[in-house]
Amino acid sequence: MFMQEIDITPARLSATLKAAEAAARAIPPAFPLDATVAVNPFLGQAGEDVTVAAARLARVAGARLFRPRAEIAAEVAEGRISDDDLAAALIACSSPLKPVDLALLKAKLHAPAPAPEALPTVADLAAELSGTDWPALIERCVGLWAAGHFDRGQALWLPAPGADAWAAWRAWAARDLTPEIAGLEGFCAHVAAVPDTPERAIVRAAKALGIEAEATETAFHRLLMDLGGWAQHARWMLWQAEQEGATDRTLLALLAIRLIWEEALLAQYPALAPRWAEVARAHAEPVTPTPDMVIDAILQDAAERAFQRRLGALLDRPAAGAAAERPALQAAFCIDVRSEPFRRALEAQAPGIETIGFAGFFGLPVAHCPHGSDVAEAHLPALLKPTLRSTSHQPEAAEQAARIAARAARAWRRFRQAAVSSFAFVEAAGLAYGGKLLAGAFGKGGKASLPEPAPRLDASLDPARRAQIAAAVLTAMGVREGFARLVLLVGHGAKVTNNPHESAYHCGACGGHTGAVSARLLASLLNDPDTRAHLATAGIAVPEDTRFVAALHETTTDEVTLFDVEKAGDEAGEHAQDLARARAWLEAAGRQVRAGRALRLPGAAPGGVAARARDWAETRPEWGLAGCAAFIAAPRAVTRGKDLGGRAFLHSYDWQADEGFATLELILTAPVVVASWIALQYHGSSLAPETFGAGNKLIHNVVGGIGVVEGNGGRLRAGLPWQAVHDGERLMHEPLRLTVLIEAPREAIAQVLARHREVAALFDNGWLHLMQLEGGRVSARYRPGGGWREEAGAA
């Protein structure tokens, strides 16, 4: 039935494997659930123009990148998008396919664009011909194998522990009779006879399927997109390996697996050959946008210009009163958009309160070993590698006890989940657990957990090195003088119950963990007398009466916890009054923010917002970063007292104090890129939820500790759940590409982009917008390819 081994020329071998590598890198990585990191789902297309990417993703996934025209038309009718916005977007578009004038663009606005439709696979064609849902069968068979193979400790046994993906799948599929029962004759024998490496299998299958060199890249990309989150998890494995200077072939194995199915189905249904040949020829065509895609890109740009116009007008308003000569309180928050409303509320409590925006890992690239664990967790952005180590380990006896307790807890969980003992557990403990279940159902569950013992940096760091680290952090934060008596370092996290995506609500700058460890480490570092002595020699004089206190902002409850103050004696010492006053301000700010959040959360009341975090049936404990649309790097005076609606990442930055523009370079290459990943993840999960979203929370099941599936198997779902962006009636995230506003000289910004072409590509290819601020006002817009356009009066 199946084809024999096919002779492959060296040139064909090289071209095919090069295309396979390109298709693999077109897939975005998906991080596991224990440390979820927001990833730009269009990461593999960042090097090409957004309209070309739209054409590519339409071909390989049927995914859309731009908002539906009906939504844009509604905003035009409401006056939110003006004719000037439409005209400016039309003028900025350089495509020869664009409408000739504004009148034609507006006419097209009311003509629905055709929905993007992916080119069919052999499995799709076979399903039409036979009536058997082969794509669903492939999804289920591959998913069943992958769930066991990629398991990270959830399963009690594994089918082939330690085997590489290709060998493990061949051993599994050669004995799985499911395809043959469904009608795919001889599939097991076919699998047993495939080449012994995924590379050879890919080349052989491509030849057998008649996929010519010009068609291979998007044909392969199409099949990898079919695998959903499994391919994205394998791409993460490659990402992790390359961080360590190695590589990983799992994604190539998945491509080979999917090609083997295609090869087998085409042999089973030879009548499909003419139709499949047409599809293969379509894959060989250049990836070019259609006129409709260009129109949709213009309309998307118009919506973003409308947002920028409103934001510019807001920034143009007079700033709130200046801070006192010596602040009554300073509080450094993460740049996360959820910090913006809290910062605004906190500053409103008293005129002497000053807040600062900085990445939530506080500049400490740490790999941290928690209490009772030997696992080093990366508390830093995914783009960086840890260069420091820290631990919360206690003296040996206490640490050993903690590890024994942790192992006992794991054993108890496994006993409850095991195939046999789970039934005995339910029979014996069902009634005892009834009260717990009822409490959780009404949002009364959960116990307050004690904070982890204080973390400590590697003891081998001498005072001079510690001071060097501290000085670099304070310089990047823009705080080298003018310290308050009490300085809070506020990380953030999210208390939730029964939520597989819990880490996605934590701090992205901390690798999907809370910011508590980073904040406590920095506070300890800055309070250390030896560090301070060395800081003075670096020109940073921290007053003797300044106390740094670590804190954690729980974004689901808007409560703030202060760390390590009892241990330091601050509660009863000279800072007792400062702490009491700060707590009162923080509590008042939390009440204010909760009242505002209650208006956006379905069914919430101001007094019930915090309880949602304890409710195991709550699908929307908070909105996370939904609505994010802007990144502003400027002095706080530019945004102080202005209601940005929790939609802006706020990074404190004063270019006049930035010697050599090192901090500007750091902002553009790290926080801006991380913020773009977050914004584009929300963009993809909102506009193409079937492709880039995690689906419906109500039917999620956790698989292997790495992700979720809908129901009891099939395709792994990466990205954000639908409930994270939609309230049941409308989208709560407005899909807009991130607008980056930076107060710095244009020449300095341009020089940084010239040194970092991969960052410049995000702006040049239309994935992000870049605008310059002068004196807090929008003054210029970056033009793709370089140069600036004056925006005087745009505000």
C-alpha positions in Angstrom: 0.0 0.0 0.0 2.7 2.5 1.0 5.6 3.8 -1.0 9.0 2.4 -0.9 12.2 4.3 0.0 12.7 7.2 -2.5 16.0 8.4 -3.7 16.7 12.0 -2.6 19.4 14.2 -4.1 21.7 16.1 -1.7 20.3 19.4 -3.0 16.8 18.3 -2.3 17.8 17.1 1.1 19.4 20.4 2.1 16.5 22.5 0.7 13.9 20.5 2.5 15.6 20.5 5.9 16.2 24.2 5.6 12.5 24.7 5.0 11.7 22.5 7.9 14.0 24.5 10.2 12.3 27.8 8.9 8.8 26.3 9.6 9.9 25.3 13.1 11.1 28.8 13.9 7.9 30.2 12.6 6.2 28.6 15.7 6.1 30.6 18.9 7.3 28.9 22.1 4.7 28.0 24.9 6.1 28.0 28.4 4.8 25.4 30.9 2.1 26.2 33.4 4.4 26.4 36.4 6.1 29.5 35.0 3.9 30.8 32.2 5.4 33.6 30.3 3.4 35.7 27.9 4.8 35.0 24.4 4.2 37.0 21.2 2.4 34.4 19.0 3.7 36.2 15.9 7.3 35.9 17.1 8.3 33.8 14.1 6.9 36.4 11.7 8.4 39.5 13.5 11.0 39.8 10.7 8.4 40.5 8.0 5.8 43.2 7.4 2.6 42.7 9.3 0.5 42.4 6.1 2.8 39.7 4.7 2.5 37.9 8.1 -1.3 38.3 7.8 -1.2 36.5 4.4 1.1 33.8 5.8 -1.0 33.1 8.8 -4.2 33.1 6.7 -2.6 30.4 4.5 -1.2 28.2 7.3 -3.8 28.6 10.0 -6.8 30.6 8.8 -5.9 33.2 11.5 -6.6 36.9 11.3 -4.3 39.7 12.5 -6.6 42.7 12.2 -9.9 43.6 13.8 -13.2 42.9 11.9 -14.4 45.7 9.8 -17.8 45.8 11.6 -16.0 46.8 14.8 -14.1 49.5 13.1 -17.3 50.8 11.4 -19.1 50.9 14.7 -16.3 53.1 16.2 -16.3 55.3 13.1 -20.1 55.8 13.5 -19.6 56.6 17.2 -16.9 59.2 16.4 -14.2 57.3 18.3 -12.3 56.9 15.0 -12.3 60.2 12.9 -11.9 60.8 9.2 -8.6 62.3 10.1 -7.5 59.0 11.7 -8.6 57.1 8.6 -6.9 59.5 6.3 -3.6 59.5 8.2 -3.6 55.7 8.2 -4.3 55.6 4.4 -1.5 58.1 3.7 1.0 56.2 5.9 0.3 52.9 4.0 2.9 52.3 1.3 1.2 49.4 -0.4 0.2 49.8 -4.0 -2.9 47.8 -3.2 -4.4 50.4 -1.0 -7.6 52.3 -1.9 -7.0 55.4 -4.0 -8.8 57.8 -1.6 -10.6 58.2 1.7 -14.0 57.8 0.0 -13.1 54.3 -1.3 -11.6 53.3 2.0 -14.8 54.2 3.8 -16.9 52.4 1.2 -14.7 49.3 1.8 -15.3 49.7 5.5 -18.9 48.5 5.1 -18.0 45.6 2.8 -17.2 42.6 4.9 -13.8 41.1 4.1 -13.7 37.4 3.3 -12.7 35.3 6.4 -9.2 33.9 6.2 -9.1 30.2 5.3 -6.2 27.9 5.7 -5.1 25.7 2.8 -6.4 22.2 3.4 -4.2 19.3 4.5 -4.4 15.8 3.0 -6.3 14.9 6.2 -8.8 17.7 5.4 -9.3 16.4 1.9 -9.5 12.8 3.1 -12.2 13.7 5.5 -14.3 15.3 2.8 -13.9 12.3 0.6 -14.4 9.5 3.2 -16.7 11.1 5.8 -14.2 10.1 8.5 -13.0 13.1 10.5 -9.3 12.4 10.0 -8.0 15.8 11.4 -9.9 15.0 14.7 -8.5 11.5 14.8 -4.9 12.7 14.2 -5.4 15.3 16.9 -6.6 12.7 19.3 -3.9 10.1 18.5 -1.0 12.6 18.6 -2.4 14.3 21.7 -2.7 11.0 23.6 0.9 10.1 22.9 2.2 13.6 23.5 0.4 14.0 26.8 2.4 11.0 28.2 5.7 11.8 26.4 6.0 15.4 27.5 4.6 14.9 31.0 6.5 17.0 33.7 5.5 15.0 36.7 1.7 14.9 36.6 1.3 11.3 35.3 2.0 8.3 37.5 3.7 6.4 34.8 5.2 7.2 31.3 5.0 5.1 28.1 8.7 5.5 27.2 10.6 7.5 29.8 13.8 9.0 28.6 13.3 8.2 24.9 13.6 10.9 22.3 10.3 12.0 20.7 10.8 10.3 17.3 11.8 6.9 18.8 9.0 7.1 21.4 6.3 7.9 18.8 7.4 5.2 16.5 7.3 2.6 19.3 3.8 3.9 20.3 2.3 4.4 16.9 3.5 1.0 15.5 1.2 -0.6 18.1 -1.7 1.8 18.2 -4.5 0.2 16.2 -6.8 3.3 16.4 -6.0 4.5 12.9 -6.6 1.1 11.3 -9.9 0.6 13.2 -10.9 4.0 11.7 -10.0 2.7 8.2 -6.4 3.6 7.6 -5.2 0.2 6.5 -1.6 -0.9 7.3 -0.7 2.2 9.3 1.1 0.3 12.0 3.3 -1.4 9.4 3.9 1.9 7.7 5.1 3.5 10.9 7.4 0.5 11.7 9.0 1.0 8.3 9.6 4.8 8.4 13.2 6.1 8.4 15.1 6.1 11.7 15.5 9.8 11.9 12.9 12.6 11.7 15.0 14.4 9.1 15.0 11.5 6.7 11.3 10.9 7.3 10.6 14.6 6.5 12.5 14.5 3.3 10.9 11.2 2.2 7.4 12.3 3.0 7.8 15.6 1.2 9.0 13.8 -1.9 6.1 11.3 -1.7 3.6 14.1 -1.2 4.9 16.0 -4.2 5.8 19.1 -2.1 8.3 21.0 -4.3 11.0 23.2 -2.8 9.1 26.4 -3.2 6.1 24.9 -1.3 7.9 23.2 1.6 8.1 26.1 4.1 4.4 27.0 4.3 3.3 23.4 3.8 5.4 22.4 6.8 4.3 25.5 8.7 0.6 24.5 8.0 1.1 21.0 9.5 2.9 22.4 12.6 0.1 24.8 13.2 -2.3 21.9 13.1 -0.5 20.5 16.1 -1.3 23.6 18.2 0.2 23.8 21.6 2.2 20.5 21.2 4.3 22.2 18.5 4.6 25.3 20.7 5.8 23.3 23.6 8.4 21.6 21.4 9.4 25.1 20.3 9.9 26.0 23.9 12.1 23.0 24.4 14.3 24.3 21.5 14.3 27.8 23.0 15.4 26.3 26.4 18.2 24.2 24.7 19.5 27.2 22.8 19.6 29.3 25.9 22.2 26.7 27.1 24.1 26.6 23.9 22.6 23.3 22.7 19.7 22.3 20.4 16.6 20.1 20.4 15.1 18.0 17.6 11.6 17.5 19.1 9.9 20.0 16.9 11.4 18.3 13.8 10.1 15.0 15.2 6.6 16.4 15.5 6.7 17.7 11.9 7.8 14.2 10.7 5.0 12.6 12.7 2.4 14.8 11.0 3.9 14.2 7.6 3.8 10.5 8.1 0.0 10.8 8.6 -0.3 12.8 5.4 1.8 10.3 3.5 -0.4 7.4 4.7 -3.7 9.2 3.9 -2.7 10.1 0.4 -1.7 6.5 -0.2 -5.0 5.3 1.3 -7.0 7.7 -0.9 -5.1 8.0 -4.3 -8.2 9.8 -5.8 -7.1 12.9 -3.8 -3.9 13.3 -5.8 -5.2 15.9 -8.2 -6.8 18.1 -5.5 -3.7 17.7 -3.3 -1.5 18.7 -6.2 -3.5 22.0 -6.5 -2.9 22.7 -2.8 0.8 22.0 -3.1 1.0 24.4 -6.0 -0.8 27.0 -3.9 1.8 26.6 -1.2 4.5 27.2 -3.8 3.0 30.7 -4.6 4.8 33.7 -3.0 3.2 34.8 0.3 1.7 38.2 -0.6 -1.2 40.2 1.0 -4.4 40.6 -0.8 -6.1 44.0 -1.3 -8.5 43.1 1.5 -5.7 42.5 3.9 -4.2 45.8 3.1 -7.5 47.5 3.7 -7.9 45.7 7.1 -4.3 46.8 8.0 -5.2 50.4 7.3 -8.3 50.2 9.3 -6.4 48.6 12.2 -3.9 51.5 12.0 -6.7 54.0 12.1 -8.1 52.5 15.3 -4.6 52.7 16.8 -4.2 56.3 15.7 -7.5 57.1 17.3 -6.3 55.6 20.6 -3.0 57.5 20.3 -4.9 60.8 19.7 -6.9 60.3 22.9 -3.8 59.3 24.8 -1.9 62.3 23.5 -4.7 64.6 24.6 -4.6 63.1 28.1 -0.9 63.5 28.4 -1.2 67.1 27.2 -3.2 68.0 30.3 -1.5 69.9 33.1 0.4 67.5 35.4 -0.6 67.0 39.1 1.2 68.9 41.8 5.0 68.3 42.1 6.3 66.0 44.8 7.5 67.4 48.1 11.2 68.3 48.6 11.7 65.0 50.5 8.9 62.5 49.7 6.8 61.2 52.6 6.9 57.8 50.9 8.5 56.3 47.8 7.2 53.1 46.3 8.7 51.4 43.3 6.1 49.2 41.4 6.4 46.9 38.4 5.7 48.5 35.1 2.8 46.1 34.7 -0.5 47.9 33.6 -2.2 46.6 36.8 0.2 48.8 38.8 -1.0 52.0 37.1 -4.3 52.3 38.9 -2.8 51.4 42.2 0.0 53.9 41.8 -2.5 56.6 40.9 -4.7 55.8 43.9 -1.7 55.6 46.3 -0.3 59.0 45.2 -3.8 60.5 45.7 -3.6 59.7 49.4 -1.1 62.5 50.2 0.9 65.0 48.2 4.2 63.7 49.4 3.8 60.2 48.0 6.0 59.4 45.0 5.8 56.2 42.9 8.4 54.7 40.5 7.9 52.3 37.6 10.5 49.6 37.0 10.6 46.0 35.7 9.2 43.7 38.5 12.4 41.6 38.9 14.0 44.9 40.1 17.1 44.4 37.9 18.2 41.2 39.6 18.7 38.3 37.1 18.2 35.6 39.7 17.9 31.8 39.7 16.2 31.1 43.1 15.9 27.9 45.1 12.9 28.1 47.3 12.6 26.7 50.8 12.3 22.9 50.8 13.3 22.6 47.1 16.4 22.0 45.0 14.8 23.4 41.9 16.3 26.7 40.7 13.5 28.9 39.4 14.3 31.7 37.0 12.9 35.0 38.4 13.7 37.2 35.4 12.4 37.9 31.9 12.5 35.0 29.5 14.8 37.0 27.2 17.6 37.0 29.8 19.7 34.4 31.5 20.3 34.3 35.3 23.7 35.5 36.4 22.9 35.5 40.2 21.8 32.8 42.5 19.7 33.0 45.6 18.1 30.7 48.1 15.5 30.6 50.9 17.1 27.5 52.4 17.2 27.4 56.2 19.7 25.6 58.5 20.2 22.0 57.5 17.7 20.5 60.0 14.9 22.8 59.1 15.6 22.4 55.4 15.6 18.7 55.6 12.3 18.8 57.4 10.8 21.0 54.8 11.9 18.7 52.0 10.5 15.7 53.8 7.2 17.5 54.2 7.2 18.5 50.6 7.8 14.9 49.5 5.0 13.7 51.8 2.6 16.2 50.3 3.5 15.1 46.8 3.1 11.4 47.8 -0.4 12.3 49.3 -1.4 14.0 46.1 -0.3 11.1 44.0 -2.2 8.7 46.3 -5.4 10.7 45.8 -4.8 10.7 42.0 -3.7 7.1 41.5 -5.9 4.8 39.3 -6.8 2.5 42.3 -6.3 4.5 45.5 -8.3 7.5 44.2 -11.5 5.5 44.5 -10.6 4.4 48.1 -9.8 8.0 48.9 -13.2 9.3 47.7 -15.0 6.5 49.6 -13.2 7.2 52.8 -12.8 10.9 52.8 -15.7 12.1 50.6 -17.9 13.5 53.4 -14.9 15.0 55.2 -14.1 17.0 52.0 -17.7 18.0 51.5 -17.3 21.1 53.7 -14.1 22.1 51.9 -15.8 21.8 48.5 -18.8 23.9 49.7 -16.6 26.5 51.1 -14.7 26.8 47.8 -17.9 26.9 45.8 -19.0 30.1 47.8 -15.5 31.7 47.6 -14.7 30.9 51.3 -12.0 28.5 50.7 -8.2 28.9 51.0 -6.0 29.6 53.9 -3.5 32.4 54.2 -0.1 31.0 53.6 3.0 32.1 55.5 5.6 33.9 53.5 8.6 31.9 52.5 11.7 32.4 54.6 13.7 35.5 53.6 15.8 34.9 50.4 19.5 35.5 50.4 21.9 36.2 47.5 24.8 33.9 46.9 27.1 34.4 50.0 30.2 34.4 47.8 29.4 37.9 46.6 31.6 40.4 48.3 30.4 43.9 49.5 31.9 45.6 46.5 30.1 43.4 44.1 26.9 43.7 46.0 27.2 47.5 45.9 27.9 47.4 42.1 24.7 45.4 41.6 22.7 47.8 43.8 24.2 50.9 42.1 23.3 49.5 38.7 19.7 48.9 39.8 19.2 52.3 41.4 20.7 54.0 38.4 18.4 52.2 36.0 15.5 53.1 38.3 16.5 56.7 38.1 16.9 57.0 41.9 20.3 58.1 43.0 19.3 60.8 45.4 16.3 62.3 47.1 15.4 59.1 49.1 12.4 59.1 51.4 12.7 57.7 54.9 10.6 54.7 53.8 11.1 53.2 50.3 8.8 50.4 49.3 9.9 47.9 46.7 6.6 46.5 45.5 6.5 43.3 43.5 3.2 41.7 42.4 1.5 38.4 42.2 -2.1 37.0 42.1 -3.9 34.9 44.6 -6.2 32.5 42.7 -7.8 29.1 43.4 -8.2 26.2 41.1 -6.7 28.1 38.1 -4.2 26.2 35.8 -3.1 29.6 34.5 -2.2 31.0 37.9 1.4 31.8 36.9 0.1 33.9 33.9 -1.3 36.3 36.5 2.0 36.7 38.3 4.9 38.8 37.2 6.1 38.3 33.6 9.4 40.0 34.4 9.9 37.4 37.1 9.4 34.4 34.8 5.8 33.8 35.8 6.5 33.9 39.5 5.5 36.6 42.0 7.9 39.6 42.5 8.3 38.8 46.2 11.7 37.2 46.0 13.2 40.0 43.8 11.8 42.7 46.0 13.0 41.1 49.2 16.5 40.5 47.8 16.8 44.1 46.7 15.5 45.5 50.0 18.0 43.3 51.9 20.8 44.4 49.6 20.0 48.1 50.0 19.6 47.9 53.7 23.0 46.2 54.2 25.5 48.7 55.9 28.5 47.3 53.9 26.6 47.8 50.6 25.7 51.3 51.5 29.2 52.2 52.4 30.4 51.1 49.0 27.4 52.9 47.3 28.7 56.2 48.7 31.9 55.7 46.8 29.8 55.3 43.6 28.2 58.7 44.2 24.9 57.3 45.6 24.4 58.6 49.1 21.5 56.8 50.8 20.5 58.6 54.0 21.1 56.7 57.2 17.4 57.0 58.1 16.2 55.5 54.8 14.7 52.1 55.1 13.9 49.9 52.1 10.9 47.5 52.7 9.9 44.8 50.3 6.2 44.4 49.5 3.8 42.3 47.3 0.8 43.8 45.6 -1.8 41.0 45.1 -3.5 42.1 41.9 -6.6 40.0 42.5 -7.3 41.6 45.8 -5.4 44.8 45.6 -4.0 44.1 49.1 -0.3 44.9 49.8 1.8 42.7 52.1 5.0 44.1 53.7 7.9 41.7 54.3 10.6 41.4 56.9 9.7 44.4 58.9 9.2 42.5 62.2 12.5 40.8 61.8 14.3 44.1 61.2 12.7 45.7 64.2 11.0 48.4 62.2 7.6 47.8 63.7 8.7 49.1 67.1 11.6 51.2 66.0 12.2 54.6 64.4 10.2 53.6 61.3 7.1 52.5 63.2 5.2 55.7 62.4 6.3 55.6 58.8 5.1 52.0 58.4 1.8 52.6 60.1 1.1 55.6 57.9 2.2 53.6 54.8 -0.1 50.8 55.7 -3.1 53.1 56.0 -2.3 54.7 52.6 -2.0 51.3 51.0 -5.2 50.0 52.4 -7.1 53.2 51.3 -5.6 52.9 47.8 -6.6 49.2 47.7 -10.2 50.0 48.5 -10.2 52.7 45.8 -8.8 50.4 43.1 -11.2 47.5 44.1 -14.1 49.8 43.7 -12.9 50.7 40.2 -12.2 47.1 39.2 -15.7 46.0 40.3 -17.2 48.0 37.5 -15.5 45.9 34.9 -15.7 42.4 36.4 -19.0 40.5 35.6 -21.2 40.2 38.7 -18.7 41.9 41.0 -19.4 44.3 43.8 -16.8 46.5 45.4 -16.9 44.4 48.6 -16.7 41.1 46.7 -13.7 41.6 44.4 -11.2 40.1 46.8 -13.4 37.0 47.4 -13.2 36.1 43.7 -9.6 35.1 44.2 -10.7 32.4 46.7 -13.6 31.0 44.6 -12.5 27.8 42.8 -15.4 28.2 40.4 -14.5 31.8 39.4 -13.3 32.0 35.8 -12.5 35.7 36.0 -10.7 36.5 39.2 -9.3 39.6 37.5 -8.7 40.9 33.9 -4.9 40.5 34.1 -3.3 42.8 31.5 -6.4 42.9 29.2 -6.7 46.4 27.7 -2.9 47.0 27.5 -2.2 49.4 24.7 0.7 51.7 25.6 4.2 51.7 27.0 5.4 55.1 28.4 9.0 55.7 29.4 9.2 59.2 30.9 9.5 61.0 34.2 6.5 60.3 36.5 5.5 64.0 36.2 4.3 63.2 32.6 1.7 60.8 33.8 1.1 61.7 37.4 -2.5 62.2 38.3 -3.7 61.2 34.8 -6.2 58.3 34.6 -4.7 55.9 32.0 -7.3 53.3 32.7 -4.9 50.5 33.6 -3.9 50.3 29.9 -0.3 51.6 30.1 3.0 50.1 31.1 4.8 52.9 33.0 8.6 53.0 33.2 10.2 55.8 35.0 12.9 57.4 32.9 14.8 60.7 32.9 17.0 60.9 29.8 18.9 63.9 31.2 20.2 61.7 33.9 21.0 58.8 31.6 24.7 59.0 30.9 25.5 57.5 27.5 21.9 56.5 27.2 22.6 53.0 28.7 19.3 53.0 30.5 17.4 53.9 27.3 19.1 51.0 25.5 18.1 48.7 28.3 14.4 49.9 28.2 14.1 49.5 24.4 15.8 46.0 24.3 14.2 44.4 27.4 11.0 46.0 29.0 9.6 47.2 25.6 10.1 43.8 24.0 8.6 42.0 27.0 5.6 44.4 26.9 5.2 43.8 23.2 5.1 40.0 23.9 2.3 40.6 26.4 0.3 43.0 24.1 0.6 40.7 21.1 -0.4 37.6 23.1 -3.6 39.4 24.1 -4.0 40.5 20.5 -3.7 37.0 19.1 -5.9 35.4 21.8 -8.6 38.0 21.1 -8.6 38.1 17.3 -7.6 34.4 16.5 -8.7 32.5 19.7 -8.9 29.2 17.9 -5.3 29.4 16.8 -3.6 31.4 19.5 -6.0 31.1 22.5 -6.4 28.5 25.2 -10.1 28.0 24.7 -12.9 27.6 27.3 -11.9 27.5 30.9 -15.0 25.6 31.8 -13.8 22.4 30.0 -10.1 22.7 30.7 -8.1 19.7 31.8 -4.4 20.1 32.8 -2.1 17.8 30.8 1.4 16.8 32.0 1.8 20.0 34.0 2.6 21.8 30.8 -0.8 23.1 29.5 -4.5 22.5 29.0 -6.7 20.6 26.6 -10.4 21.2 26.1 -12.3 18.1 27.3 -10.5 14.8 27.7 -7.8 15.0 25.1 -6.6 16.3 21.7 -4.7 19.4 20.9 -2.8 21.3 23.6 -4.1 24.9 23.9 -1.6 27.7 24.4 -2.2 31.4 24.9 -5.0 33.0 27.0 -8.3 31.4 27.9 -11.3 33.0 26.3 -12.6 34.2 29.7 -9.3 36.2 30.1 -10.3 38.5 27.3 -14.1 38.2 27.0 -16.8 38.8 29.5 -19.4 36.6 27.9 -20.9 39.4 25.8 -18.0 41.4 24.5 -14.2 41.6 24.3 -12.6 43.2 27.3 -9.3 43.5 25.5 -9.3 46.0 22.7 -6.9 44.5 20.1 -4.5 47.3 19.4 -0.8 47.0 18.7 1.3 48.5 21.5 2.2 52.2 21.2 5.6 52.9 22.7 6.1 56.5 23.9 9.6 57.6 25.0 10.8 60.9 26.3 14.3 61.0 24.9 16.1 62.7 22.0 15.2 61.2 18.6 18.9 60.7 17.7 19.5 58.6 20.9 16.5 56.4 20.1 17.6 56.0 16.5 21.1 55.0 17.6 19.8 52.3 19.9 17.6 50.9 17.1 20.5 50.9 14.7 22.5 48.7 17.1 19.5 46.3 17.7 18.0 45.5 14.3 15.7 42.9 15.8 14.1 45.5 18.0 13.9 48.0 15.1 12.2 45.4 13.0 9.2 45.4 15.4 8.6 49.0 14.5 9.7 48.9 10.9 7.4 45.9 10.2 4.4 47.4 11.9 4.2 45.2 15.0 4.6 48.2 17.3 4.2 52.0 17.1 7.0 54.3 18.4 6.4 58.0 19.3 8.7 60.5 20.9 7.7 62.8 23.8 9.1 66.2 24.5 8.1 67.9 27.7 5.4 65.3 28.2 3.8 65.9 24.8 3.8 63.8 21.7 6.2 65.5 19.3 7.1 62.9 16.6 6.2 59.5 15.2 8.8 57.0 14.1 8.5 56.1 10.4 9.1 52.5 9.4 12.5 52.2 7.9 13.9 55.1 9.8 13.2 58.8 10.2 10.6 60.7 12.1 7.4 62.6 11.3 6.6 65.7 13.3 3.4 65.3 15.3 3.2 68.8 16.6 -0.4 69.6 17.5 -1.3 65.9 17.4 -2.2 66.1 21.1 
